[in-house]
């Protein structure tokens, strides 16, 4: 080490993913850093928590397959219940 801070890995070309678990629908999407959608899924939100997680992961996998790459970051938002 030369005493300098190392720069973080270059992630300017990576895709970002978002998971929005709402009371009615769950939406999963992948986007460019400028916000252009690359892949999106939407389905009714199930009642059971395990089903919510399974559906979100399934849809994220589907989005990654469509996008042809994994995301460099995932943001998750959910209902406040």
MDAnalysis code that builds the backbone (N, CA, C; Angstrom):
import MDAnalysis as mda
import numpy as np

u = mda.Universe.empty(243, n_residues=81, atom_resindex=np.repeat(np.arange(81), 3), trajectory=True)
u.add_TopologyAttr("name", ["N", "CA", "C"] * 81)
u.add_TopologyAttr("resid", np.arange(1, 82))
u.add_TopologyAttr("resname", ["UNK", "UNK", "UNK", "UNK", "UNK", "UNK", "UNK", "UNK", "UNK", "UNK", "UNK", "UNK", "UNK", "UNK", "UNK", "UNK", "UNK", "UNK", "UNK", "UNK", "UNK", "UNK", "UNK", "UNK", "UNK", "UNK", "UNK", "UNK", "UNK", "UNK", "UNK", "UNK", "UNK", "UNK", "UNK", "UNK", "UNK", "UNK", "UNK", "UNK", "UNK", "UNK", "UNK", "UNK", "UNK", "UNK", "UNK", "UNK", "UNK", "UNK", "UNK", "UNK", "UNK", "UNK", "UNK", "UNK", "UNK", "UNK", "UNK", "UNK", "UNK", "UNK", "UNK", "UNK", "UNK", "UNK", "UNK", "UNK", "UNK", "UNK", "UNK", "UNK", "UNK", "UNK", "UNK", "UNK", "UNK", "UNK", "UNK", "UNK", "UNK"])
u.atoms.positions = np.array([
    [0.850, -1.179, 0.000],
    [0.000, 0.000, 0.000],
    [0.894, 1.240, 0.000],
    [0.488, 2.228, -0.715],
    [1.270, 3.451, -0.803],
    [0.674, 4.593, 0.019],
    [-0.273, 4.307, 0.890],
    [-0.870, 5.334, 1.714],
    [-2.054, 6.041, 1.077],
    [-2.278, 5.802, -0.194],
    [-3.420, 6.422, -0.873],
    [-4.655, 5.556, -0.722],
    [-5.791, 6.215, -0.680],
    [-7.048, 5.458, -0.659],
    [-7.271, 4.860, -2.034],
    [-7.708, 3.634, -2.046],
    [-8.017, 3.001, -3.319],
    [-9.383, 3.462, -3.787],
    [-9.495, 3.683, -5.068],
    [-10.785, 4.058, -5.644],
    [-11.695, 2.845, -5.642],
    [-12.991, 3.066, -5.466],
    [-13.911, 1.934, -5.546],
    [-13.915, 1.371, -6.956],
    [-14.337, 0.116, -7.113],
    [-14.405, -0.456, -8.452],
    [-15.291, 0.403, -9.347],
    [-14.934, 0.477, -10.614],
    [-15.725, 1.253, -11.568],
    [-17.059, 0.563, -11.794],
    [-18.126, 1.226, -11.418],
    [-19.453, 0.633, -11.567],
    [-20.341, 1.479, -12.464],
    [-19.738, 2.346, -13.255],
    [-20.536, 3.262, -14.059],
    [-21.351, 2.548, -15.123],
    [-20.932, 1.372, -15.539],
    [-21.664, 0.661, -16.576],
    [-22.592, -0.399, -16.033],
    [-22.655, -0.557, -14.717],
    [-23.470, -1.618, -14.137],
    [-24.942, -1.271, -14.077],
    [-25.741, -2.294, -13.904],
    [-27.187, -2.124, -13.782],
    [-27.593, -2.084, -12.316],
    [-28.667, -1.384, -12.043],
    [-29.213, -1.266, -10.695],
    [-30.554, -1.970, -10.648],
    [-30.869, -2.609, -9.533],
    [-32.153, -3.303, -9.387],
    [-32.946, -2.672, -8.261],
    [-34.255, -2.713, -8.409],
    [-35.145, -2.223, -7.373],
    [-36.270, -3.213, -7.138],
    [-36.625, -3.408, -5.879],
    [-37.745, -4.273, -5.497],
    [-38.675, -3.435, -4.633],
    [-39.922, -3.308, -5.076],
    [-40.927, -2.518, -4.362],
    [-42.060, -3.448, -3.952],
    [-42.132, -3.764, -2.662],
    [-43.185, -4.639, -2.144],
    [-44.305, -3.752, -1.618],
    [-45.387, -3.684, -2.360],
    [-46.528, -2.875, -1.961],
    [-47.655, -3.737, -1.432],
    [-48.676, -3.109, -0.917],
    [-49.807, -3.871, -0.382],
    [-50.605, -4.551, -1.483],
    [-50.589, -3.999, -2.689],
    [-51.338, -4.578, -3.806],
    [-50.440, -5.342, -4.761],
    [-49.336, -4.728, -5.175],
    [-48.433, -5.341, -6.146],
    [-46.992, -5.275, -5.669],
    [-46.207, -6.233, -6.156],
    [-44.760, -6.215, -5.976],
    [-44.151, -5.984, -7.343],
    [-43.245, -5.004, -7.417],
    [-42.596, -4.675, -8.681],
    [-41.093, -4.867, -8.536],
    [-40.501, -5.467, -9.551],
    [-39.058, -5.678, -9.596],
    [-38.577, -5.130, -10.928],
    [-37.476, -4.395, -10.910],
    [-36.953, -3.856, -12.155],
    [-35.453, -3.704, -12.118],
    [-34.878, -3.667, -13.317],
    [-33.453, -3.379, -13.465],
    [-33.324, -2.191, -14.399],
    [-32.378, -1.300, -14.047],
    [-32.261, -0.021, -14.730],
    [-30.798, 0.328, -14.964],
    [-30.562, 1.163, -15.974],
    [-29.228, 1.714, -16.168],
    [-28.997, 2.769, -15.090],
    [-27.754, 3.197, -14.886],
    [-27.501, 4.244, -13.892],
    [-28.235, 5.558, -14.185],
    [-28.657, 5.762, -15.424],
    [-29.406, 6.977, -15.762],
    [-30.910, 6.779, -15.640],
    [-31.344, 5.588, -15.189],
    [-32.764, 5.346, -14.936],
    [-33.551, 4.736, -16.071],
    [-32.884, 4.317, -17.118],
    [-33.587, 3.690, -18.241],
    [-33.916, 2.248, -17.873],
    [-35.205, 1.851, -17.961],
    [-35.564, 0.471, -17.618],
    [-34.988, -0.530, -18.619],
    [-34.465, -1.620, -18.081],
    [-33.918, -2.701, -18.898],
    [-34.815, -3.932, -18.803],
    [-35.385, -4.175, -17.632],
    [-36.282, -5.318, -17.413],
    [-37.186, -4.988, -16.233],
    [-38.446, -5.386, -16.339],
    [-39.396, -5.108, -15.258],
    [-40.386, -6.254, -15.122],
    [-40.807, -6.501, -13.891],
    [-41.842, -7.495, -13.585],
    [-42.786, -6.893, -12.556],
    [-44.042, -7.313, -12.621],
    [-45.049, -6.853, -11.657],
    [-46.023, -7.993, -11.430],
    [-46.363, -8.228, -10.169],
    [-47.333, -9.273, -9.825],
    [-48.044, -8.884, -8.538],
    [-49.230, -9.442, -8.315],
    [-49.926, -9.174, -7.052],
    [-49.074, -9.646, -5.868],
    [-49.072, -8.869, -4.808],
    [-48.319, -9.220, -3.606],
    [-49.070, -10.296, -2.828],
    [-48.421, -11.441, -2.581],
    [-49.076, -12.473, -1.777],
    [-49.164, -12.055, -0.308],
    [-49.949, -12.784, 0.452],
    [-50.128, -12.483, 1.878],
    [-48.977, -13.048, 2.706],
    [-48.523, -14.242, 2.375],
    [-47.491, -14.938, 3.145],
    [-46.105, -14.342, 2.882],
    [-45.355, -14.058, 3.946],
    [-44.031, -13.444, 3.821],
    [-43.067, -14.303, 3.012],
    [-43.089, -15.625, 3.214],
    [-42.198, -16.504, 2.451],
    [-42.510, -16.436, 0.960],
    [-43.784, -16.318, 0.622],
    [-44.179, -16.206, -0.787],
    [-43.735, -14.869, -1.380],
    [-43.776, -13.812, -0.578],
    [-43.308, -12.503, -1.050],
    [-41.832, -12.589, -1.430],
    [-41.025, -13.174, -0.552],
    [-39.587, -13.305, -0.809],
    [-39.345, -14.186, -2.027],
    [-40.022, -15.323, -2.101],
    [-39.836, -16.243, -3.228],
    [-40.197, -15.573, -4.550],
    [-41.321, -14.861, -4.579],
    [-41.735, -14.181, -5.810],
    [-40.745, -13.091, -6.203],
    [-40.286, -12.304, -5.228],
    [-39.343, -11.225, -5.527],
    [-38.032, -11.788, -6.077],
    [-37.536, -12.861, -5.481],
    [-36.295, -13.475, -5.966],
    [-36.476, -14.089, -7.347],
    [-37.615, -14.717, -7.564],
    [-37.913, -15.296, -8.876],
    [-37.943, -14.190, -9.939],
    [-38.625, -13.087, -9.627],
    [-38.721, -11.994, -10.589],
    [-37.377, -11.300, -10.801],
    [-36.573, -11.181, -9.750],
    [-35.239, -10.609, -9.910],
    [-34.392, -11.494, -10.822],
    [-34.479, -12.808, -10.638],
    [-33.760, -13.731, -11.516],
    [-34.200, -13.599, -12.960],
    [-35.491, -13.445, -13.163],
    [-36.025, -13.266, -14.510],
    [-35.524, -11.965, -15.133],
    [-35.488, -10.906, -14.331],
    [-34.976, -9.626, -14.825],
    [-33.491, -9.723, -15.165],
    [-32.716, -10.418, -14.330],
    [-31.286, -10.580, -14.604],
    [-31.079, -11.358, -15.893],
    [-31.898, -12.384, -16.104],
    [-31.792, -13.167, -17.336],
    [-32.090, -12.291, -18.547],
    [-33.142, -11.496, -18.462],
    [-33.500, -10.614, -19.572],
    [-32.421, -9.558, -19.803],
    [-31.871, -9.012, -18.723],
    [-30.854, -7.964, -18.838],
    [-29.501, -8.518, -19.272],
    [-29.263, -9.791, -19.002],
    [-28.002, -10.408, -19.376],
    [-26.867, -10.134, -18.415],
    [-27.195, -9.617, -17.225],
    [-26.156, -9.312, -16.237],
    [-26.799, -9.157, -14.868],
    [-26.028, -9.424, -13.815],
    [-26.547, -9.172, -12.465],
    [-26.439, -7.681, -12.144],
    [-27.213, -7.208, -11.174],
    [-27.093, -5.802, -10.781],
    [-25.860, -5.575, -9.911],
    [-25.389, -4.333, -9.903],
    [-24.277, -3.980, -9.014],
    [-24.799, -3.556, -7.646],
    [-26.106, -3.286, -7.562],
    [-26.732, -2.900, -6.295],
    [-28.227, -3.181, -6.383],
    [-28.832, -3.458, -5.226],
    [-30.273, -3.710, -5.155],
    [-30.862, -2.819, -4.068],
    [-31.905, -2.083, -4.423],
    [-32.641, -1.283, -3.452],
    [-33.982, -1.947, -3.190],
    [-34.382, -1.997, -1.930],
    [-35.636, -2.661, -1.563],
    [-36.471, -1.707, -0.723],
    [-37.739, -1.607, -1.074],
    [-38.669, -0.833, -0.270],
    [-39.896, -1.693, -0.026],
    [-40.554, -1.462, 1.081],
    [-41.715, -2.285, 1.399],
    [-42.748, -1.511, 2.174],
    [-43.849, -2.188, 2.399],
    [-44.931, -1.578, 3.152],
    [-44.524, -1.464, 4.612],
    [-45.046, -0.496, 5.257],
    [-44.681, -0.243, 6.651],
    [-45.650, -0.942, 7.593],
    [-45.807, -2.214, 7.397],
    [-46.734, -2.982, 8.236],
    [-46.004, -4.112, 8.913],
])
